[in-house]
Amino acid sequence: MFKRLTLVFIISITFTQLYAQYGWTDAVVHLKNGKTLKGEASLPMMSAGINLKKEQLKYRATRKGKKTKYAPEEIDSAVFTIVYKERVNGKRIQKTRVETYIPIFLNEKKTKQGFAEILVEGKLRLVGRTVMVQNAGTWQNTGAPGSAPTYVPGYMGSHNQVMLFREGRKAQVFNQVSLSKSFRKRAMEYFSDCPSLQAKLNNKEYKKEDLQAIVRYYNSNCAK
């Protein structure tokens, strides 16, 4: 029993130290109490299954400043500014991108919250989340440990989970493969309140890769 607890503790510490959706990155954190914090923030990368600790955002005003932890329910949004280099015509050009993260519900009882990036804004939001998954017995993720994720063009951004999120409800993962229902059938059920979108899905005008366009269409034509 002692050995098992020791192993769990070591794994927990290792994941905390090595894996993050973001390492320390320039950020503006908006709290629900109305305060705004400007400095650096870091987000943990959790596992796709059972997590050993609660998800929290870490903040510090300066690189050597005091670190403070904030639970998802304390945060309205966290806006990260990432400076990176991209090769263009054989030259490395410095670029900047801004990504906004919000708290989302991860279970039906709404007792568990985490953070996800807004990919499409609106009444219905498309959000992305990077989590660790097991593959051949090892934990893997899509980004480099301790660094800001590398943006990949496409509907998923830099994430391995893409979800539909309505305020006050559990976020629904929609980029996964289902053995019982196709993406089209699942989407038609989810968008049962939007007949025109259902028709487009039924006619295969939209596919899984069109999730951003699907959410924009819903928000423009059916969101209440």
N, C-alpha and C positions, 0 to 999 in steps of 0.2 A: 504493500500500500504506500509506504514512504517513497519507494523508488518511483512509483507511478506519479505521485504528487510532485516529486522533484522534476521528473521529465516534463510534466505539464507546465511547471513554472519556467523551466529553461526554454521551452518552445514559445511560451508567452513573451518572455523577455526578448528572444531572438526576433520574433515577428515585429515587436514594437520597435526595436532598434533598426531593423533592416528594411522593412517594407512600409512605404507610404504612398498614398495617392500623390501627395506633394511632399518634397522635402521643404526646408525653409525657403519660402518664396515671398516676394513683395506682395502685400495684400491689404485690402481695406475690409474690415470686419464690421458689419452692421448688426448690433445687438437689438433684441426685441424690447429692451427698456429705453430705446431711443439713442443710446450712445454709439459713437463711431470710433473704431480703433484703427490707426494707421501704423503699419510696421511690417512684420513678417509673420506668416502663419504656416502651419504644417497640418496635413490631414493624414490619419492612419489608413492603411490598406487592410481591410478585414478579410476574413475567409468567406467563401460562398456558403459555407455551412454554419456550424455552431461557433460563435466567437467566445473567447475566453475572457474578454473584458469589454466594457462599454466603449462605444465610439465617441471620441472627443476631438475638438479642434484645439491645437496648441497655438498660442500667440505670444509674441514678444515685440516690444517697441523698437528695439535695436538688436543687432547681432549678439551683443553681450548683455542684453537686458534680461530682466526677470521673466521666466516663462509662466504663463497662466493658461489653465485648461478651461474650455467652455463646452458644455453639453449641447447637443443639437437643439434642445428646446429653448436654449438661451439665445440662439442665433437666428437672425432674419435672413442674412446672406453673407457670403464671403467672396470678395472679388479679387482674383489673383491676376497679377500682371507678369507675364513670362517673356523674358528677352531670350531669343534664340538665334541661331545662324542657319541659313538655308542656302544650298548651292544653286546658283542661278547663272546659266551660261558659263560654267566653269569657275565662277567666283562665289565665295562665301559671303552672303549678304546678311547683315543683322536685321532681324525683324522682331516685332512685338505682337503678342496676342493677349486678349483679356478673356478670362473664363469665370463665370459666376456659379458658385455652389450654393445650394439651399438644403435645409433639412427635409427629409422625406420619411414617411412611415414605412417600416419594413415588415410589419405583421398586421393581421386583421384586427387584433385587439388594440392596436395603436399604442402599444407599450414599448416598442422598440423603434428607435430612430437612427438614421445615418445621414450621410451627405452625398449629394449627386450634383453633377454639372447640368445646367440648363442648356439643352441643345436647341429646343424650340420653345419660345415663350408664348403664353396665352392662357385662356381659361383651362385648357388641357395642355399640360406641358410634356414635352419629350425630354427625358433626363438620362444622363449616362453615369455609370459607376464602374470603377475598376476594383475587382476583387481577386483574391487568390483562389485558385482552383487546383484540385489534385489531378495529376496526369502521370500515370505509370508509377504511382507511389510517392511522387515529389510535388511540392507546392510550387505553382508557377503563376506569373502575372504578366501583363502585357507591357509594363513599363520598367524602367531601370530603377533598382532599389534606391530610395532616398532622393529621388529627383522628380522634377515636374514631368508628367507624361508627354511623350512626343505625339504631336497631332498627326493623325492619319486622315486624309480626305475621305469623306463618305458619311453615311448616316450615323455611324457609331462614334465618330470623333476618335478619341484615343482609348475608348473603353471596351470592356468585354461583356458588360451588361447595359442594355438599353431598355428603358421603362417608360410606360405611360403613367402620368401622375396627375391626379385631381386633388385639389386642396382638401385636406381632412380625410383622405382615404389612403389605403395601402397602395404603394406603387406596384404596378404590374409589369414584370419582365416580359418583353415581347420579342427579343431576338433569339430566344432559345428554340431548339428543335423539340417538338412534341411528338411522341409516338402514337398518340390517340387522335390528335386533330392537327390539320394543316394550319399554316399561318393564316390563310384566307378565311377558314372557318372560325378561328379564334378571333380574328379581327372583325368579322361580320357580327359575331355575338357581342363583342365589346362596343361596337358602334351601332347597336340596335336602334338608337335614337336618331340616327342619321340615314334615312333611306337612300338618299342620293349617293352617299359614300358607299353604302352597302352595294349599290348597283355597280359602282366602279370596281369594287373589290370582286364582286361576282363575275364581272366581265374581264377580270385579270388586268385591268388598267393599272392597278397598283400592286406591287409585290413587297416583300419584307424589306428590300433595299430602299423602298420609297417611304419609309416611316416618317421622315421629316416632312415630305410633301403631304402625306396622309393627315398628319396632325395639323398642318397649316390649313388644309382644306376643311377639316372639321371645325377649327376655330373660326374660319371665315364664313361657314355656311350653316353650322348646326349648334355651336356652343351657346348655352343660355346663361 
